[in-house]
Amino acid sequence: MQVQSPLYSSGEGQVGANAGDTARAAKAAEAVVARLRASGYQAYFAGGCVRDLLMRREPSDFDVATDALPEVVLAMFPRTFAVGAHFGVVLVAEEAAEREIVTEVATFRSDGAYSDGRRPDSVRFSSSAEEDVRRRDFTINGMLLDPEKWRATGAGGDAVLDFVGGRQDLAAGIVRAIGDPALRFEEDKLRMLRAVRFAARFGFAIERATAAAIRYQAAGIAQVSRERVRDELTRMLTEGRARRAFEMLDETGVLHEVLPEIERMKGVEQPPQYHPEGDVWIHTLLLLEKLPEDCSPTLAWGALLHDVGKPATFRRAPDRIRFDGHVEVGVRIAEQILGRLRFSREDEEQIVALIQNHMRFGDVEKMKASTLKRFFRLPDFPEHLALHRIDCLSSHADLSLYEYARQRYETTPDEEVRPRLLVTGRDLIDAGYPPGPEFKAMLAAAEDAQLEGAVTTREEALAWIAERFGGRSG
C-alpha cells in the first residue's frame, strides 16, 4: 500500500510495511493530539518527526508535546505508562491490529540545572510552547507541527510553529544548537555526539559556534554513560553516512575522547602494493563509506575495528612495511573497546570473530575441504564475506578471493558443511577405546576425514582412526 496522505507520506514513494507502519504511528499520534485539543489543551507533533516531514523523509516515530500535565494525560487515555512522569513524559498506547502503537507525550517544561550532564535535576511544567522549545537541543529538532493544519495545507500555511529558526537552518543544511551551545552541551554531553550524527546523516554542516563548543567541551563526553555513547556511535555506523560521521568526530576532537584507538590509525603507513589507498585511517574510512544503510551493528563495528591492531604492530622491514600479529593484537584491543562500551556478549563475540578471521580469506583457495567447511561454519558467515568484500574494495580492489569464497559457500550444501558425525565418543568407547584426552583429537581427525570425503560410513571412520591412532586397547 502506498501512503498518499500529505501528513503521512515522505514524498519518496515508499511502499509496503514501513510506509504502513509510519501511517499507523502518525494516525495514532494525531488521535492523541485531537483528544487533548478536544479537552482544551494545546498539543502538537514535536521534535524529529517534524524535521523529517519537512525533509520529506519517513519519520521513525511521532512525539507529541502538550501543556496538559502528566496526571491529566495519564487519566485521559485508557492505556498509559508513566515512564518519565517526573520529567513530564507519558506513553500513550493504542491497540492496533498487528501491533501496539505507542506515542510519547511530553508536557511543556523548562529545565533546572543538569548536574550529571544528562538529565535536569528538576523541571518546571509550563503552558508555553516556546519555553518548551527553547530548552531543546538543535533548531532543526525544535519545531512543532499542527497535524490538522498540516493535513490541510502540507508544508504551507502556518502548520509549523518555529520559534528558533529551524526551518531556515533546515533549508541551509545546518545543525545549530538552540540558544547558547555551551549551555546546551553542559546540560547533556551526549548532544555533542548527536550533533555529529545529525550532521553526517543529513549531509549538513555544524554551525561554527556549535562546533567550537563541541571542541571545547569534548572531554566532557566522559560523563556520559558508556551505553549511551555506544548506542550513538552505533547509529552513526549504521545510518549510511559512517565515513562522514567519523571524519566529523575527528574534526571536533570527540574521536580522541571516545575511541582513541581509532585516532591512532592516522598516519600509520601501509605497503602500497597492497594498500594503494593510503594509511590505516584512510583505509578504515573507505570501509565505513561502503557500509550500507541499516547494516548490522556487528558488521559495522567489525569494519571499524578490523585493523585496530595495526598501529601497535607497525614495522618497517627491509622488504616492506609489516604488521606482524596485528590480528591477535587487534582482537585484544577490540575486546577492551567492546568491554568498555558494554556490548552484549553475543555482539562482542561476533565482532571479535570478524576481526579474528578477516585475514583468513588470503588462504581460501589453498584450504583443504575440511578447513574451508569449518570456515563456513563461523556464525553468520555472510558477515565475514561482506567485511572481506569491502576490505578488498577499500584497498587493492581484487575480488577474486571473495568471489571464490562466495561461490563455494553458496553452492556447498549445508549437509556437507555440517554433516551428521559418523563417529562419536560413545562409538569410540563401544569400540574399546578408554575415555581420555586423546578422544578430542581422534574425533576431530575423523570429522576432518569425513569433511574431506575420505570416509563415508561409521565403519570406515573407525578403521581410519585405528590406522592413525592405533588399535583399541583396555
N, C-alpha and C positions, 0 to 999 in steps of 0.2 A: 504494500500500500504506500503510495507516495503522499506525503503530508503537504497539503496545499495551503492551509491557513497561514496568513502572514504572521500570526502570533507564534506558530509552532515551527514553521519551516525556516531552515537556514538559507534557502535560496540556492543551495548547492545540489539540489535534486537527489538527496539521499532517499533511499527506499529501504523497505524491509524492517527488521526488528529494531534497529537503532532509531530510525525515524519514528516508529510506532511508540517506542519507549519514551522518546522525547515528547511526543504529543500527549501521552498519558500523564507524564510528570507535569507538563505545562498546564493541562486541564485541571489536575488536582490542585496545583498552586493557585490557579485562577479561581477555583471554587473557594479556597481559603480566603483569598482577598475579598471576594464577593460577600462571603459570610461576615467577615469583620466589618466591611463597609456598611452592610445592611444593619449592623448593630451600632453604627455611628462612629466607628473608628477609622483612622487613616490606615491604609495598607497599600504596599507597593511591592513589586518584584525588586530585588536588590542584589548588588554585587556582580559576580561573574556572569550570571545569566543575562544581565542587561548588556554587559560588554559583548558577550558572544552574539546576542541577537543583532546588535548594531554592526558587528563584523560579519554578519550572515554566516555564522558558524552554529553548529548544533550544540546547545548548552548541555552539559552533563547533568545538571540538576537545576532546580528553581528554588531560590530562597525568598522569603517574604519578610519585610520589615514593617512594623506597625507601632502605633502609640498605645495599643492595648497592653495592659500589664500581664505578666506571665500567668498569674492566677486567673485572669479573665480568659486567656487563651485556653488554659487547662480545662476550664469549666464549659467553654463554648463548644468544644468538639468532643465526640464520643470516644475517640481513641487518641490519647495524647501521652507523651513521655517527657517528663521534666528532666532532660539530660543536662541542662545548664541553666536552670531557672534562676539561680543566683546571679547569672550574667544576662538573664533575660531571654534565654533560648529554650524553646519548647518544640518538640517534634510532633507534628500532626499526621496521623496515619490514616490512609484510606484503603479499604479492602478493594482490591482490583481483581479482575477475573483471573489473571495469570500470576500476579504477584502483588504484594502490598506496596503501595506507593507512599513515601514519607516526605513531607515538606517541612523544612526547617523554618520556624517562625521566631524572629528576634524582635524584642521590644526596643524602640528608640532609646538610646542611652548616651551618656558621656562617661568617660572612664577616669578613675583616680590614678594614683601612681602605679607604676609597674616595677615593683622592687625585685621580682625574679626574672625580669627580661622576657616574660612570656605572657602572663595574664595580669589584668589590673587587680590591685589589692581590694578595690571597691568600685562599684558602679552606681550611677545615679540615673534612674529612668527619666525619660524626657518625653515631652509631647512634640518636640521639634524634629522634623525630618532632617533639616540642615545640620543641626547639632549632632545628630547621629552620624551623618555622612562625614563630618569633619574629623571624627576620631578614627576613620578607616585608613587603610594602608596607601593605596595608589589612586590617582584620579580616574584611571580607566576602570577601576573597580568601585568607584564611589558614586555611581549614578543609580537613580531609582526610576522605575517604569510603571506607568499606569496601564495594566493589561487591557482594560476596557477601551481606552483611547488607542492603544497600540493595535488592537483588533480592528478598530475602525479606520485608523489612518496609517498604520505601519510605522515607518521611521519618521513620518512627517508630523506636523502639528506639535502639540505640547505634551505628547505621551511620555517624554523623558524629562525627569527633574535632574538638573545638573548644576549643582552649587559650586563645583570645584574645577570646571573646565575639562571634564573628562572627555567630552565629545571632540573638543579641539585637539587634545593630546592623542586621542584615538586616530583622528584623521592625519595627524602629523607623524604617527608612529613613535610615540614617546612614552616611556614609563617614568612617571614623576610622582614622588611622594606627596601626599596631601599635607599642606602646611609646612612645618619645619622638618626636613628629612632627618636631621639628627635626633629629634624628639621621637619621630615615628620608629626609628631603629632602636632607640633606647627602650621604647615600650616593648617591642617584640623583636629580638635579634634575628629570628627566622625570616623576617621580612627582607633581610639582605639577600638571602638565597631566593626568596620568592621574586624579588626584583629581577635577578638574573634569569630565573626560569621564564618569567613572562616575556622579558625582552627577547630571549632566544626563541621561545615558542612562536612568537608572533613576528619575528624579524624586526623588532623595534630597537631603538637606542635608549639607553638610560640617560635621563636628563642630567646635565652637568653637576648641579648641586647635589642631586640624589646620589650620583656615582661617587662624588667626593666624600659624602657622608659614609658610604659603604667602605671606601678605602680607609677612612679614619677610624671606623669602628669595627673593622673586620675581625680583630682579635676577640671581640665580644661574642662571636658565634660560639665560643666555648661554653657560654652559659646555657645554650640550647641543649635539650636532651638529645642524646645520640640517635635515638629512634626517629625523632623529627628531622634531624639532619639527613639520616639515611633515606627516609621517605622522600624528602625534597630532591636529593641527588638522584634517586631512582626515577622520579618523574622527569627530571632533566634528560636522563639517559634514554628514556622510552617514549618521549613525545615527538621524536622525529627531527630534533634540532640539537642533538647532543654535542656535536663539534662546537657550534657557536656558544652553547652554554658553558663548555669548559674553557673556551677562549675568554669568555667574559668573567668566569670565576678567576682566571689567572690575571686578567687586566685589573680587577677590583681588589686583588690581594686576598680574596676569600679562599682560593685554592690552597694557598700556603697554610691556612689555618685548618682546613677540613681534611685535605689529602696531600700533605707534604710529600708523600711517596711518589705521587704523580708529578708534582712540580719538579722533582729531581730528574725526571726524564729529559728535561730541556737541556739541549747542548750535548747530549750523550751520542757521540757519533756511532754509525753503523757501517759495516762493509758495503761499499757502493755497488759491488757486483750482485749483492742480494737485496740491498735496500737503496735503490737509486733515489728514493723519495726524500731522504734526509735522516735526521736524528730520531731517537726513540719517541720524543714528544710529537713530532710531525707524523710519524707512522701511526701513533695511537690516535691522534686527531683524525687521520684519514679513516681509520676503522670506525670511529664514532660517527663520522659523516655518513657511513654506509649502513648504520643501524636503521632498520625500518621503523616507522611509527608503530607504536603498540607492540614492539618486540618484547620478548620475555625479559624480566629483570635479570635473570641469571645469565642469559646471553649477553646482555648489555654490560653487566659488571665483569663478565669473563673477558669481553673485548677491552674494557678499560684496564684491567689488571693483568692481561696475559703476558706482558713484557715488564712487569713491575720489578722483576729481579735483575734486569739488565744494568741499571746504573751501578749497583753494588758489585757486579761481576765484570765490568768493562776491563778489557786488557788489550793493549796494542802489541800483538805478536809479530815476529818477523814476516810471516806470510800475509796476515790480515788482522783486522780487529776481531777479537773473540769475546764471547760471553760464556765462558765455561761454567756449567752448573747453574745457569740463570733460571732454569725451570724450577729446580729444587729450592733455590733461594727465593724465587718469586712465590712459590707455594707458602713458604714460611711468612713472608711479608704480607701476602694476601690474607692468610689466617689471622694475622694481627689486626689488619684493617677490618675484616669482616667481624671479628670478635669485638673490636672497639665500637663498631656501628651496630652491634647486637643483631646480626642477621639470624634468622632461624637456622637450626642445624641442617635442615633439608636444603635450604638455599645455599648455605655455606659449602656443603658437600658437593653440590653441582658446580658452583663457581670454581672451587678448588680443582675439581676434576677437569674442567675446561682448560685451566692453566696447566695442570699436570700433564695433559695429553696432547697439547696443541702442537708439539714438535714431532709427534709420532707419525704424522702424515708423511714426513720425509722418507719413511721406510715402507710405506704402504704397499708399493709394488713388489717389494722383496719379502714381505711377510709370508710365513708358512700359512697354509689354510687355517690351521688351528689358531694361530696368533691373530689372524685377521678376523676370524669369527669371534674370538674373545674381545677384540677391539670393538666390534659391532655391538657387543653386549653392554657396553657402557650405558648407564641410564640416560635416556633422551639423546641418543647418538646423533639425531639430526641437528642438535645444537652444536655438537662438535664439528659437524660438516659445515654448518653456517659460519662458525667462527673461522675455520680454516679458509673458507671461500673469501671472506672479507679481509683476512690476513694477507692472502695472496694478492688480492686486488689492490691492497694498500702498499704493496712492495714491488715485486718483480712482475706481477700480473699473469704469471703462468698458472693456469688452472688445470693442468694435465693430471696432477695427483688428486686434486679434488674430484675431477670427473671420473677417474678410475675408482676412487673410493665410493663415490655416489652410485655409480653404476653397479658395482659389486654389492653394495648394501641393498639397493633396491631390487636386485634380481636374485639374491640368495634367500631361499625360503626360510622362514623363521624356524621351522623344524630342523633345518640344518645348522642354524646358528645356536639354537637351544634344544638340542635333541634330548630325548629321554635317555638317561645314562644306562649303558649296557651293564656296568658293574657298580655295585655299592659296597659299603663297608660290610654289610650283612653277607654279601656274596663272598667276600674275602674270608670272613670268619667261617662260613659254611665250607669253604674250600680248604680250611685247615690253617690259615694264617693267624697267628696270635695278634690281637689288637696291640698297636703301638704307634710311635711317632712316624714310622715309615709308611703307615696307611695313607697319609695325605699325599705323599709323593707318588705312591702307587696309583692312587685313584686319579690324580692329575695327569699322570702319564697315560693312563688308559683312556681318559677323556680326550687327550690330545690325539691319540691314535684313532679314536672314533671320529673326531672332527676332521682328521686328515683322510678318512675313508679307508684306513689300513685294517680296521676291524669293523665287522657289521653285526656280530652276534655276541651273546654273553660268553659262549664257549670260546670263541676266537679271542675275546678280550682277556679271559682268564689265562689262556695259553700264552698270549702276548706278555702278560705280567709275569708268568712263571719263567719265561725265557729271559726276561730282563732283570728280574729281582730274585730269581731263584725259586725252586720248588717250595711247596708248602712244608711247614715244619710245625713242631709242637704236637 
